[in-house]
Amino acid sequence: MLFGDIWERPGLSKRDRSLITVATLVALYRINELPFHIARARENGISKEELAEVFTHLAFYAGWPSAMTAVTIAMEVLAESE
């Protein structure tokens, strides 16, 4: 199982894994998986401000369209959770 085997390994915190996962999904434009992992990132301690920084950083490395799509998705996810 992905979450049981990978997410529970001791080498990285769940917070770090969430940052890596969100960044990877944005860079690969995996928009179907992104809402779940943005919500999970928040549960794992990633702040809204940190998500914004991730998306800003990725705009320059993964491209503006991928980053802006992620921002739109994040705004929807965050609105639902508040």
Chimera marker file (.cmm) of the C-alpha trace (Angstrom):
<marker_set name="trace">
<marker id="1" x="0.000" y="0.000" z="0.000" r="1" g="1" b="0" radius="0.5"/>
<marker id="2" x="1.311" y="3.396" z="-0.958" r="1" g="1" b="0" radius="0.5"/>
<marker id="3" x="0.303" y="5.272" z="2.171" r="1" g="1" b="0" radius="0.5"/>
<marker id="4" x="1.206" y="2.438" z="4.505" r="1" g="1" b="0" radius="0.5"/>
<marker id="5" x="4.547" y="1.565" z="2.955" r="1" g="1" b="0" radius="0.5"/>
<marker id="6" x="5.870" y="4.850" z="1.589" r="1" g="1" b="0" radius="0.5"/>
<marker id="7" x="4.318" y="7.513" z="3.815" r="1" g="1" b="0" radius="0.5"/>
<marker id="8" x="5.260" y="5.704" z="7.026" r="1" g="1" b="0" radius="0.5"/>
<marker id="9" x="8.959" y="5.275" z="6.259" r="1" g="1" b="0" radius="0.5"/>
<marker id="10" x="11.153" y="6.998" z="8.859" r="1" g="1" b="0" radius="0.5"/>
<marker id="11" x="13.497" y="8.835" z="6.472" r="1" g="1" b="0" radius="0.5"/>
<marker id="12" x="11.239" y="11.855" z="5.873" r="1" g="1" b="0" radius="0.5"/>
<marker id="13" x="8.467" y="13.457" z="7.854" r="1" g="1" b="0" radius="0.5"/>
<marker id="14" x="4.917" y="13.394" z="6.525" r="1" g="1" b="0" radius="0.5"/>
<marker id="15" x="5.215" y="17.164" z="6.201" r="1" g="1" b="0" radius="0.5"/>
<marker id="16" x="8.266" y="16.822" z="3.948" r="1" g="1" b="0" radius="0.5"/>
<marker id="17" x="6.590" y="14.084" z="1.948" r="1" g="1" b="0" radius="0.5"/>
<marker id="18" x="3.581" y="16.340" z="1.424" r="1" g="1" b="0" radius="0.5"/>
<marker id="19" x="5.772" y="19.167" z="0.113" r="1" g="1" b="0" radius="0.5"/>
<marker id="20" x="7.510" y="16.788" z="-2.267" r="1" g="1" b="0" radius="0.5"/>
<marker id="21" x="4.256" y="15.230" z="-3.427" r="1" g="1" b="0" radius="0.5"/>
<marker id="22" x="2.472" y="18.534" z="-4.042" r="1" g="1" b="0" radius="0.5"/>
<marker id="23" x="5.470" y="19.917" z="-5.910" r="1" g="1" b="0" radius="0.5"/>
<marker id="24" x="5.721" y="16.806" z="-8.062" r="1" g="1" b="0" radius="0.5"/>
<marker id="25" x="2.014" y="16.801" z="-8.880" r="1" g="1" b="0" radius="0.5"/>
<marker id="26" x="2.162" y="20.471" z="-9.873" r="1" g="1" b="0" radius="0.5"/>
<marker id="27" x="5.263" y="19.962" z="-12.018" r="1" g="1" b="0" radius="0.5"/>
<marker id="28" x="3.742" y="16.947" z="-13.769" r="1" g="1" b="0" radius="0.5"/>
<marker id="29" x="0.332" y="18.673" z="-14.101" r="1" g="1" b="0" radius="0.5"/>
<marker id="30" x="-1.461" y="15.870" z="-12.265" r="1" g="1" b="0" radius="0.5"/>
<marker id="31" x="-4.520" y="17.962" z="-11.482" r="1" g="1" b="0" radius="0.5"/>
<marker id="32" x="-6.797" y="15.042" z="-10.593" r="1" g="1" b="0" radius="0.5"/>
<marker id="33" x="-4.601" y="14.012" z="-7.656" r="1" g="1" b="0" radius="0.5"/>
<marker id="34" x="-3.711" y="17.524" z="-6.538" r="1" g="1" b="0" radius="0.5"/>
<marker id="35" x="-6.830" y="18.406" z="-4.472" r="1" g="1" b="0" radius="0.5"/>
<marker id="36" x="-6.419" y="15.360" z="-2.226" r="1" g="1" b="0" radius="0.5"/>
<marker id="37" x="-2.731" y="16.035" z="-1.670" r="1" g="1" b="0" radius="0.5"/>
<marker id="38" x="-3.216" y="19.748" z="-1.006" r="1" g="1" b="0" radius="0.5"/>
<marker id="39" x="-5.719" y="18.850" z="1.711" r="1" g="1" b="0" radius="0.5"/>
<marker id="40" x="-3.323" y="16.226" z="3.057" r="1" g="1" b="0" radius="0.5"/>
<marker id="41" x="-0.487" y="18.763" z="3.038" r="1" g="1" b="0" radius="0.5"/>
<marker id="42" x="-2.581" y="21.062" z="5.223" r="1" g="1" b="0" radius="0.5"/>
<marker id="43" x="-3.267" y="18.141" z="7.583" r="1" g="1" b="0" radius="0.5"/>
<marker id="44" x="0.473" y="17.464" z="7.683" r="1" g="1" b="0" radius="0.5"/>
<marker id="45" x="1.277" y="21.013" z="8.770" r="1" g="1" b="0" radius="0.5"/>
<marker id="46" x="1.889" y="22.884" z="5.522" r="1" g="1" b="0" radius="0.5"/>
<marker id="47" x="0.570" y="26.443" z="5.860" r="1" g="1" b="0" radius="0.5"/>
<marker id="48" x="-1.302" y="28.378" z="3.188" r="1" g="1" b="0" radius="0.5"/>
<marker id="49" x="1.698" y="30.682" z="2.956" r="1" g="1" b="0" radius="0.5"/>
<marker id="50" x="4.038" y="27.757" z="2.356" r="1" g="1" b="0" radius="0.5"/>
<marker id="51" x="1.772" y="26.407" z="-0.376" r="1" g="1" b="0" radius="0.5"/>
<marker id="52" x="1.828" y="29.841" z="-2.011" r="1" g="1" b="0" radius="0.5"/>
<marker id="53" x="5.634" y="29.806" z="-1.897" r="1" g="1" b="0" radius="0.5"/>
<marker id="54" x="5.734" y="26.330" z="-3.431" r="1" g="1" b="0" radius="0.5"/>
<marker id="55" x="3.506" y="27.457" z="-6.291" r="1" g="1" b="0" radius="0.5"/>
<marker id="56" x="5.519" y="30.653" z="-6.813" r="1" g="1" b="0" radius="0.5"/>
<marker id="57" x="8.761" y="28.711" z="-6.910" r="1" g="1" b="0" radius="0.5"/>
<marker id="58" x="7.316" y="26.149" z="-9.299" r="1" g="1" b="0" radius="0.5"/>
<marker id="59" x="6.044" y="28.857" z="-11.653" r="1" g="1" b="0" radius="0.5"/>
<marker id="60" x="9.658" y="29.425" z="-12.624" r="1" g="1" b="0" radius="0.5"/>
<marker id="61" x="10.718" y="25.781" z="-12.725" r="1" g="1" b="0" radius="0.5"/>
<marker id="62" x="7.594" y="23.910" z="-13.864" r="1" g="1" b="0" radius="0.5"/>
<marker id="63" x="5.938" y="26.694" z="-15.817" r="1" g="1" b="0" radius="0.5"/>
<marker id="64" x="3.377" y="29.374" z="-15.203" r="1" g="1" b="0" radius="0.5"/>
<marker id="65" x="0.339" y="27.398" z="-16.441" r="1" g="1" b="0" radius="0.5"/>
<marker id="66" x="0.997" y="24.466" z="-14.091" r="1" g="1" b="0" radius="0.5"/>
<marker id="67" x="1.539" y="26.758" z="-11.115" r="1" g="1" b="0" radius="0.5"/>
<marker id="68" x="-1.527" y="28.905" z="-11.790" r="1" g="1" b="0" radius="0.5"/>
<marker id="69" x="-3.697" y="25.832" z="-12.197" r="1" g="1" b="0" radius="0.5"/>
<marker id="70" x="-2.399" y="24.620" z="-8.838" r="1" g="1" b="0" radius="0.5"/>
<marker id="71" x="-3.255" y="27.973" z="-7.252" r="1" g="1" b="0" radius="0.5"/>
<marker id="72" x="-6.821" y="27.722" z="-8.544" r="1" g="1" b="0" radius="0.5"/>
<marker id="73" x="-7.168" y="24.167" z="-7.252" r="1" g="1" b="0" radius="0.5"/>
<marker id="74" x="-5.650" y="25.133" z="-3.882" r="1" g="1" b="0" radius="0.5"/>
<marker id="75" x="-8.074" y="28.039" z="-3.489" r="1" g="1" b="0" radius="0.5"/>
<marker id="76" x="-10.994" y="25.657" z="-4.081" r="1" g="1" b="0" radius="0.5"/>
<marker id="77" x="-9.648" y="23.058" z="-1.638" r="1" g="1" b="0" radius="0.5"/>
<marker id="78" x="-8.907" y="25.652" z="1.030" r="1" g="1" b="0" radius="0.5"/>
<marker id="79" x="-12.325" y="27.270" z="0.644" r="1" g="1" b="0" radius="0.5"/>
<marker id="80" x="-13.990" y="23.901" z="1.188" r="1" g="1" b="0" radius="0.5"/>
<marker id="81" x="-11.991" y="23.204" z="4.336" r="1" g="1" b="0" radius="0.5"/>
<marker id="82" x="-12.671" y="26.533" z="6.039" r="1" g="1" b="0" radius="0.5"/>
<link id1="1" id2="2" r="1" g="1" b="0" radius="0.2"/>
<link id1="2" id2="3" r="1" g="1" b="0" radius="0.2"/>
<link id1="3" id2="4" r="1" g="1" b="0" radius="0.2"/>
<link id1="4" id2="5" r="1" g="1" b="0" radius="0.2"/>
<link id1="5" id2="6" r="1" g="1" b="0" radius="0.2"/>
<link id1="6" id2="7" r="1" g="1" b="0" radius="0.2"/>
<link id1="7" id2="8" r="1" g="1" b="0" radius="0.2"/>
<link id1="8" id2="9" r="1" g="1" b="0" radius="0.2"/>
<link id1="9" id2="10" r="1" g="1" b="0" radius="0.2"/>
<link id1="10" id2="11" r="1" g="1" b="0" radius="0.2"/>
<link id1="11" id2="12" r="1" g="1" b="0" radius="0.2"/>
<link id1="12" id2="13" r="1" g="1" b="0" radius="0.2"/>
<link id1="13" id2="14" r="1" g="1" b="0" radius="0.2"/>
<link id1="14" id2="15" r="1" g="1" b="0" radius="0.2"/>
<link id1="15" id2="16" r="1" g="1" b="0" radius="0.2"/>
<link id1="16" id2="17" r="1" g="1" b="0" radius="0.2"/>
<link id1="17" id2="18" r="1" g="1" b="0" radius="0.2"/>
<link id1="18" id2="19" r="1" g="1" b="0" radius="0.2"/>
<link id1="19" id2="20" r="1" g="1" b="0" radius="0.2"/>
<link id1="20" id2="21" r="1" g="1" b="0" radius="0.2"/>
<link id1="21" id2="22" r="1" g="1" b="0" radius="0.2"/>
<link id1="22" id2="23" r="1" g="1" b="0" radius="0.2"/>
<link id1="23" id2="24" r="1" g="1" b="0" radius="0.2"/>
<link id1="24" id2="25" r="1" g="1" b="0" radius="0.2"/>
<link id1="25" id2="26" r="1" g="1" b="0" radius="0.2"/>
<link id1="26" id2="27" r="1" g="1" b="0" radius="0.2"/>
<link id1="27" id2="28" r="1" g="1" b="0" radius="0.2"/>
<link id1="28" id2="29" r="1" g="1" b="0" radius="0.2"/>
<link id1="29" id2="30" r="1" g="1" b="0" radius="0.2"/>
<link id1="30" id2="31" r="1" g="1" b="0" radius="0.2"/>
<link id1="31" id2="32" r="1" g="1" b="0" radius="0.2"/>
<link id1="32" id2="33" r="1" g="1" b="0" radius="0.2"/>
<link id1="33" id2="34" r="1" g="1" b="0" radius="0.2"/>
<link id1="34" id2="35" r="1" g="1" b="0" radius="0.2"/>
<link id1="35" id2="36" r="1" g="1" b="0" radius="0.2"/>
<link id1="36" id2="37" r="1" g="1" b="0" radius="0.2"/>
<link id1="37" id2="38" r="1" g="1" b="0" radius="0.2"/>
<link id1="38" id2="39" r="1" g="1" b="0" radius="0.2"/>
<link id1="39" id2="40" r="1" g="1" b="0" radius="0.2"/>
<link id1="40" id2="41" r="1" g="1" b="0" radius="0.2"/>
<link id1="41" id2="42" r="1" g="1" b="0" radius="0.2"/>
<link id1="42" id2="43" r="1" g="1" b="0" radius="0.2"/>
<link id1="43" id2="44" r="1" g="1" b="0" radius="0.2"/>
<link id1="44" id2="45" r="1" g="1" b="0" radius="0.2"/>
<link id1="45" id2="46" r="1" g="1" b="0" radius="0.2"/>
<link id1="46" id2="47" r="1" g="1" b="0" radius="0.2"/>
<link id1="47" id2="48" r="1" g="1" b="0" radius="0.2"/>
<link id1="48" id2="49" r="1" g="1" b="0" radius="0.2"/>
<link id1="49" id2="50" r="1" g="1" b="0" radius="0.2"/>
<link id1="50" id2="51" r="1" g="1" b="0" radius="0.2"/>
<link id1="51" id2="52" r="1" g="1" b="0" radius="0.2"/>
<link id1="52" id2="53" r="1" g="1" b="0" radius="0.2"/>
<link id1="53" id2="54" r="1" g="1" b="0" radius="0.2"/>
<link id1="54" id2="55" r="1" g="1" b="0" radius="0.2"/>
<link id1="55" id2="56" r="1" g="1" b="0" radius="0.2"/>
<link id1="56" id2="57" r="1" g="1" b="0" radius="0.2"/>
<link id1="57" id2="58" r="1" g="1" b="0" radius="0.2"/>
<link id1="58" id2="59" r="1" g="1" b="0" radius="0.2"/>
<link id1="59" id2="60" r="1" g="1" b="0" radius="0.2"/>
<link id1="60" id2="61" r="1" g="1" b="0" radius="0.2"/>
<link id1="61" id2="62" r="1" g="1" b="0" radius="0.2"/>
<link id1="62" id2="63" r="1" g="1" b="0" radius="0.2"/>
<link id1="63" id2="64" r="1" g="1" b="0" radius="0.2"/>
<link id1="64" id2="65" r="1" g="1" b="0" radius="0.2"/>
<link id1="65" id2="66" r="1" g="1" b="0" radius="0.2"/>
<link id1="66" id2="67" r="1" g="1" b="0" radius="0.2"/>
<link id1="67" id2="68" r="1" g="1" b="0" radius="0.2"/>
<link id1="68" id2="69" r="1" g="1" b="0" radius="0.2"/>
<link id1="69" id2="70" r="1" g="1" b="0" radius="0.2"/>
<link id1="70" id2="71" r="1" g="1" b="0" radius="0.2"/>
<link id1="71" id2="72" r="1" g="1" b="0" radius="0.2"/>
<link id1="72" id2="73" r="1" g="1" b="0" radius="0.2"/>
<link id1="73" id2="74" r="1" g="1" b="0" radius="0.2"/>
<link id1="74" id2="75" r="1" g="1" b="0" radius="0.2"/>
<link id1="75" id2="76" r="1" g="1" b="0" radius="0.2"/>
<link id1="76" id2="77" r="1" g="1" b="0" radius="0.2"/>
<link id1="77" id2="78" r="1" g="1" b="0" radius="0.2"/>
<link id1="78" id2="79" r="1" g="1" b="0" radius="0.2"/>
<link id1="79" id2="80" r="1" g="1" b="0" radius="0.2"/>
<link id1="80" id2="81" r="1" g="1" b="0" radius="0.2"/>
<link id1="81" id2="82" r="1" g="1" b="0" radius="0.2"/>
</marker_set>
